[in-house]
C-alpha cells in the first residue's frame, strides 16, 4: 500500500517537537518500504522552511537533508491536474490550499493513506484516508499496521 507523508511527520523525524512524537515518526518512517512512501514535493518545500526557520539550519544543510529524503522515498511532483483538484478540495471542504495540494498529489499517486496530524483523522477523499499516527485510537493503529 502506498502511503503519503505530510510535513509534520518529517519534521518530527528531523527532531522538531516533543520526544515521543519524534520517536514515533522515526519508527513509522523506518518501517515503511521506500517505494511505498510518497512525499509530495510540496512537503519537501515546507520541510525546507521548517528546517531553516525553526531549527536554524544552513541552506547547505537543508539541501543535504532534502536530498537525503529524496533518496529514501518517492518524491511526487505537483501537476496542474493535482492543483485543480486541490482548488476543488479547498472550496468543497474548506482545507487550506497547501494542505489540499498534498492530499491531491497523494490521490494522484495512488496513495491509500496520508499520514498527518494536520487533517481530520479519518477524512477520506478520492480513496485517500488521513491517519494521524499520534492518535491512540485502535482504528488508527489498524490503518497504520495495514500500511507497514
N, C-alpha and C positions, 0 to 999 in steps of 0.2 A: 504494500500500500504506500502510495506517495503522500508525503506529509510536508506542508509548508511551515516555515518557521518565521515568526514575527520578530521585530527588532528587540522587544523586551526580553525575549528568551536568549538572544545572542548577547545582549548587554549583560544579563545576569551571568552567562557563561564566561564573559570577559571580566567578571569580578565586581561589577557595578550593582550594588544592592546588598540586601541582608544575606548573611552567611547561608541560611537554609535555602533560599531561592537560588543563590549562586551554585550551591552544590547540586540541587535538584536539576537545574538547567544543564549543567555539565554532564551529569549522569544520563539524562534523557538524550542529549545530543550524541553522546558516546555510544548509545545503544542503537541509534538509527543507522541503517545501511546507507552509505554515501549516495548511492544512485536513487534512493527513495527520499532523501532530504532535499527539499527545494527551498531556495531562498530567492524571493523576488529581488531584483536589482534595487528597487525602492528601499528594501530593508537594509541593504549594504550602504546606501546613501544616508539613511537615518542613523545607522550604527557609526558611520564616519563622524557625523555631527556629535553624537553622544561621546565617542572616544576623545574627540578634540575638545569639546566644551566642558564636559563633566569630569573626565579623567585627565584632562590637560596633556594628552599625548601629542607628540610632534606629528607633523604631516607625514614624515617619513615612516614613523612607527605605525601610524594609522594605515598608510598604504600597505605596509607589510602585513598587518592584521587582516585587512580586507582581502589581500591576495591569498593569505592562508585559508580564510573562509572559502574563497572561490575554488581552492584546491580540494576542499573537504566536502563540498555539497554541490548540487546542481544549481547554478545561478540562472534564474529565469528572467528574460528581458521583458520589458513592457512594450506591448503592441498598441496600435491605435484601437484595435478591437477591444482590448482589455481596458483601455482608457474610456471608451464609450460605455462599456458595461459598468465601469466604476461610477461614471456620472449617473447612470440609472440607479445604481445601488445607493448612491448618496441621496438622490431625490426620493426614492421609494422607501428607504429605511433610515434616513437621517444619520448616516455614518459619514464621518469626515472623508474628504476626497482621498487623502493619502492612505487611510486605513482601507477604504473601499478598493483602492488600486491594488493593494496587497491581496485582498480577498479575490479580486477579479483575476489577477495573474495566477493565483493558486488554482482557481477553477479552470482557467485556460490550460494549465499544465497538468490537469487530471489528478490533482491532489484530492484526497478524501477528507483530510484533516488540516486545519490551520491551528497551529499551536501558538496561543496568545493569551495574555490576560487583559488585553485592551478591548475585546469584543464581549458581547453577551455570551457566556458559556452555553454551548448547545445550539447556538444560532446556526441554521443551515441555509445555504444559498447555493444554487446550481451544483448540488452534490458535495459541497464543502461544508463540513461541520467544524465550528470553532470549539476547541478544547483548551480550557485553562489548566495547565499542568500543576498549578499550585492550589487548585480546588481539591479538597479532600473527599469529595463525594465518590461513592463507589462507581457511578456511571462514568465519571471522568476517567478513573483508573482503568475501567474495562475498555474504553475507547483508545486510550493510550497503549494499553497492552496489546490490542489488536494491530497497532501500527508498528510495533517493535518486532 
